[in-house]
Amino acid sequence: MIQKKQNSTNYCNLIKMEYNKISVCIEMERKEREKMDQNIIVNESSQNLRALGRDALIGKWGLGVLGTLLFALLTTVPVIILNAIFGDGDMSSTWISSVYSLLITGPMTLGYAMFAIAIFRKRETSPAEVFYGFERFGKAFGLYIVMSIFVLLWTLLLIIPGIIAVFRYSMSFYILADHPEMGIMEALNESKRMMRGNKWKFFCLNLSFIGWGILCLFTMGIGFLWLGPYMEVTIIAFYDIANGSLRSVRSIEGEVNAGGGERTALDPITVYKEETNKEETKNEEEFH
């Protein structure tokens, strides 16, 4: 009788332990889901974002122009040549040039994103980095195809949903550049999460370059060699704020001067989060 009672008690304890484990797992999954659902809203003005882009290009304008020139040459000149050779003399698009563009656009877009990220984050780089996207040809090509299909499907409904889809997935190549281990759908979903609440800001940022674009037309297109890196590096500034790599000096000063105090002249500018890096370095030192 006593043995049966003990077995029953042990059985009940075992059930409670399993129940607690399941509860902990559910709670952890819920917190992880909440974390994934959270995203940073970019509040910086387009003017400040462009200022960050110009600041990153100081002393690197020539590098940016050369990288953009290589990107333009590889994506446009072969298409023109193929159309001239295989076309009917009217320079209309041929199936050969279309296949070429289909194969080349994804890897080149990824490579140009990697190049711009290196410039903005002040890493050592060269114009040849625009070709690095071919090292991840499969994912770059697949991402371009899947993204194009999604945008096309939304466009079939109406033009506006298609435009919204373009902005929704606009960070995908930058995310893949930063996280090569990610899959295609993971990059698209992360871009979708990151752009939640930020699509209008990103639209306004792109629209703020329209004046420069019009001026470039009067230079027979040569000015786009400078506008291209300017826009791309500015977009990286937007991306780094949206993914949490950058934070506003306003928020940093708000933490430091919580009790009130004078603010510096750098108030509108954003800077890299240094606290995280310092803490990671400290943890590494302690580990060693």
N, C-alpha and C positions, 0 to 999 in steps of 0.2 A: 504493500500500500504506500509506504513511504517512498519506495523506489519510483513508483508511478507518478507520485506528486513531484518528485525532483525532475523526472523526465519532462513532465508537463511544464514546469517552471523554466527549464532549459530551452524547451521548444518556444515558449513565449518570448524569452530573452532573445533568441535567435531571430524571431520574426521582427521584434523591435529594432534590432541592429540592422537588419536588411531594410526595414522601412526607413530608418534614419539615413542609410546610405542612399536610397532612392530619392529621399527628400533633398539631400545635399546636392545630388546630381541635377535634380530638377531646378533647384535654386541657382546653381552655377550656370546652367544652360539659359535660364531666364536673364541673369545678369549679363551673360555674353551676348544674348540677343538684344538687350537694351543698349549695350555698348556699341553694337554694330549699327543700331538704328540711329544713334546720335551722330550728328555731323556739325562741323564748324561753319558758321555763317560769316562770309567775307564782308566786312563793313568798310574796308578801305575804299576811298574814292578812286575813280579811274585815274585822276591826276597823280595821286600818290603811287599807284601801281606802275604808271608809266615812269615816274621818277625812279622807282626801284629798278626798272628795266634799264634806264639810261645809266644809272649808277653802276650796274653790273657790267655794262659795255664800255666803261671808261678804260681806255688803253687796249680794248679788244674789238673795236669796230672793224678793223681790217680782218681779224680772224672771223668775225661774224659774217662779213661780206663774202669772204672766200668760201666759207661753208655753205652759204646760201647760193653762191654761184655754182658750186659743185652739185648741190641738190637740184637746182633749176636745169643745169645742163643734162643731167642723167634722166630727169623726168620729162623733159620737153623736147630736147634736140633729137634724140632717137625716134620719137614719135613723128616729128616733122619729116625726118629722112625716110622712115618707113612709108609714110603717106605719099611722099614724092615718088618713091620707087614703085610701090604696089598700087597706088591710087589711079584714078582715071584722069589725072591732070588737074583736078579741081581742089586738091589738098584735103578732100574729105576723109574722115576717119576710115581706116581699113580694119579688117578683122585681125590682121597681124599686129598693128599698132595698138589695138584694143587689148589684145592678149598681153602684149608687152606692158602696157600701163597697169593691167590687172595684177601682173606678177611683181611689178617693181614698186607700186605705190605703198603697200604695207611696210616692207622693210625700210624703204627710204624715209617714210614718215616716222618710224620708230628711231631710225638713226639720227634724224634731224632733231627729234625730241631729246635724245641722249646728249647730243652736241649742245643744245640750248641749256639743258640742265647743268652740264659741266661749266658752261660760261657763267650762269647765274650763281652757282654755288662756289665759284672761284676755284675750280679744280683745273689741273693741267689738262689741256685738250688740244686737238688739231682739227683742221677742216676734214681730214680723213675719217673722223668719227661719224660723219653722216652715213658712212658705209657700214657701220657696225651693226646696223639692224639686220644685215644679211646673216649674221652669226645666229640669229634667232628667227630665221626665215619662216619656219613652220608656224610659229605663234603669231608673228607679225602679219603674214599672209592670211592666216585664219581669222585674226581679229578684224582685219580690214573687210574680209568677205562677210563675216557675221554682222559686223556693225552696219555695213552697206545694206544688207538684207533687212535688218530691223528698221533702218531709216526709210527704206523703200516701202515697207509694209505700212508704216505710219503715214507716209506721204500719200499712199493710195486712198487713205481716208479723207484727208484734206491737207492742204499745203502747211497750215499752221502746226498741226501735230507732227509733221515731218521736220519742221524747223526746230520744234521743241526737242525732238528725238536727237537731232544733231548736237544740241547743247547738253542733253542728258548724258550722252556717251563721249563728250568731247575730251574728257580727262583720261580715257582708256589707254592711249599710247604712252602717256607720261607715267601712268601707274605701272604699265608693263615694263617701262624702262627702269623704274625703281625696284620692281619686284619681278624679276625674270622667272621666279618659281611659280608665279600665279598662272592659272589657266585662263583661257579666253573668256569664259563666262564669268569667272571671278573678277577679272579686270573690268568687264562691262558693268557688273553689279556694283563694284566698288565706285566706279565713276557715277553710276546712278545715285548711290547713297551720298557721295561727296557733293553732287550738284543739286541735291534737294535744298531748295531755298536760295540757291546761288545762281540759277539760270539767268534771271533778269540782270543781275550784276555783271555776269559774264557777257551777256548780250550788249550791255551798255559799254563795257570795256572795249569790245570789238568795234562798236559803233564810233567810239572816240577816235579811232584811227582813220575815219573816212576822209577827213580833210587832207591828211598826209597822202592817202591813196590817190586822191584827185590831183594833188601836186605832182605825184610820181608819173601820172599820165603825160604831163607836159615835158618830161625828161625822156620820152620814148621808152619808158619802162625801166630805164637804168636805175632810177631812184628806188625801185622795189628791192634792189640788192641791199639797201640800207634799211628799208622799212621792214623787210622780212625778219631779220634778226631782232630788230626793235620790238616787233609784235610778239615774236616767239618767246623772247626772254621775259617780256612783261607778263605773258601768259603763265610762265613758270613761277613768277612772283605770286600770281593769283593761286596757282596750284599748290605752292608750298604753304600758303596761308590756309587754304582749304583742308590740306592734309595734316595741319598742325605743326609743320616744321618751322613755320614763322609765327611770331606773335607780335602784337602791337606794343610799342613802347608805352602807350597809354595804359595797357593792362599791367605791364611790369611796374610802372610807376605807381599805379593804383595799389599794388601789393606792398611796395616799399614805403610809399607815403600814405598809408591807410589812415594815419592820424592827422593828415593834412601837411602840406609842405609845398615848396616851390617846385614847379615842373621845369624841365629843360626845354631847349629850343627844338629838340628832336621829337617832340610830341607826336606829330602825324606819321612818322616813319616807322616801318616795321623792321625788326631785327630777328636773327636766329635765336631760338631758345637755347641758351647756354646752360641753364640749370640742369637739364636732363643729361647733357654731355658730361658736365662736371660730376654728377652723381654716378654715372656709369663708370667714369675713370676712377673715382674713389672706390667703387665696388670691386673693380678689377685689381686695384692696388691691394685692397684688403685680402682678396682671394689669393694673390701671389704671396 
